[in-house]
Amino acid sequence: MSLPNAPGKLLIIAFLFTTDAVSAASLSGKDVVDDKCVSCHDVVGPAPGTFNEMLRRQAPDLFYAGSKFNRPWLIDWLQNPTPIRYSGNLFLNYLVVQGGKDMLAADAVKPHPRLEPKVAKSVADYLMTLKDKQMKEGVIDRGKKIRKPKAVVLFRKRLPCVACHRIKLGARTVGGISGPDLTEAGLRLNPDWVYSMIENPQYWDPKIAMPKLAMSHKKRETLTLLIASLKKPGERKNKALSHSTMVATMESETDPLGMRGHPADENYRLYCVQCHGSLGTGRGINDSGGGLTVSPKNHTLAKEMSKLSDENLHLAISEGGDAVQSSGLMPPWGGTLSKKAIQDLVIYLRLLCQCKGP
């Protein structure tokens, strides 16, 4: 089984750019972006507001690049791009199933083109002018010290961040792969933007597969300063990548669970599949990638699912694993999904397990 490759222009990126250095010294940064980048990147906005728009998005949005990125990193990265999202722009577009577990098709995610130094600087200068007017600046004091061990516990144990994002701890790289790699995020990201993203992910991306978590300013600040401190590259090897050729199919032709059209199907794929897997068996890419110390529940296993009441399932989805004495890696989606959407997910889970609760 395979889910679709990112459609359209992403597949023809090789005709727009090659992985050899792009030379356009006579063009301004805006000219280069308009000529070469907008075929994949959105520099105008707004972000996709529906599931189908998310599936069609071909590359990260850049219409707030000046608020998000640090300029020195952007200049360097455009000259020597390295993977930030192992799972592509949206993990659903690159999934294959091997041995009963989800993997990422490594040959499906196309490399970003390299720019010559002068072009990279010119493009970066233009992208840094694209700012979100509503984002507060000066929220984070970059020089403020934190107790890093305590911050790491918050990232890995108290909150579900590590389930989807990689960070480097000493010589080890830990974390999931459905979200952007954070091992070098301190070089890449503006701390004020990081704080804003943690506070309200849906402001930046209405359909982002990241929960909106209720937390104090102090905790958000601690997480932000931890991320700002991450400046060393992590391990680039990824055991959750499949190197077999991916057979691209249309989204409508791929329905591994036989649930297309159910009110909760889109939400299950967007928020749950990254950990619970496209087959619902608990073998998602974050588990395959080693990001989860506790394997997610198998939603198709009637023997286990029948022990859980509908109220228990609703509480787990809404308030997270901690609320039902389960793993804290299960995030709370109550700040992201409506009560109706969560109830639809409970019904969806009952269909997957073909069972009722006590």
Secondary structure as UniProt FT lines:
FT   HELIX           8..12
FT   HELIX           13..16
FT   TURN            25..26
FT   HELIX           29..32
FT   HELIX           33..37
FT   TURN            38..40
FT   HELIX           51..56
FT   TURN            63..64
FT   HELIX           65..68
FT   HELIX           71..79
FT   TURN            86..87
FT   HELIX           91..94
FT   STRAND          95..98
FT   TURN            99..100
FT   STRAND          101..105
FT   TURN            106..108
FT   HELIX           117..127
FT   TURN            128..129
FT   TURN            133..134
FT   TURN            142..143
FT   HELIX           148..153
FT   HELIX           154..158
FT   HELIX           161..163
FT   STRAND          167..169
FT   TURN            170..171
FT   STRAND          172..174
FT   TURN            183..184
FT   HELIX           185..188
FT   HELIX           191..199
FT   HELIX           201..204
FT   TURN            206..207
FT   HELIX           217..228
FT   TURN            239..240
FT   STRAND          241..242
FT   HELIX           251..253
FT   TURN            256..257
FT   TURN            260..261
FT   TURN            263..264
FT   HELIX           265..267
FT   HELIX           268..272
FT   HELIX           273..276
FT   TURN            278..279
FT   HELIX           285..288
FT   TURN            289..290
FT   TURN            299..300
FT   HELIX           302..305
FT   TURN            306..307
FT   HELIX           310..319
FT   HELIX           321..324
FT   TURN            328..329
FT   TURN            334..336
FT   HELIX           339..353
//
